[in-house]
Amino acid sequence: MFPDIKHLSRKQREDWMIMDDQYFSFEALSRIYSVKDLLKI
């Protein structure tokens, strides 16, 4: 579902953040993801 996340190294995937309790992102990516999209709700 998120191929760009799959391409991150393990260390890069560990460097993430939650924003406004609704979104998350990774330091290595400029994209912001919705928790709702992740949960498919």
VENHUPE-V825205 format. One record per residue. N is the residue number from 0. RES is the residue in one letter. D_LAST is the distance of its C-alpha to the last C-alpha in whole Angstrom. Layout:
N_RES_D_LAST ; N_RES_D_LAST
//
This chain:
0_M_14 ; 1_F_16 ; 2_P_19 ; 3_D_21 ; 4_I_20 ; 5_K_21 ; 6_H_25 ; 7_L_25 ; 8_S_28 ; 9_R_27 ; 10_K_28 ; 11_Q_26 ; 12_R_23 ; 13_E_24 ; 14_D_25 ; 15_W_22 ; 16_M_21 ; 17_I_18 ; 18_M_18 ; 19_D_17 ; 20_D_15 ; 21_Q_12 ; 22_Y_14 ; 23_F_16 ; 24_S_18 ; 25_F_21 ; 26_E_25 ; 27_A_26 ; 28_L_23 ; 29_S_23 ; 30_R_20 ; 31_I_17 ; 32_Y_13 ; 33_S_10 ; 34_V_9 ; 35_K_5 ; 36_D_6 ; 37_L_8 ; 38_L_6 ; 39_K_4 ; 40_I_0
//
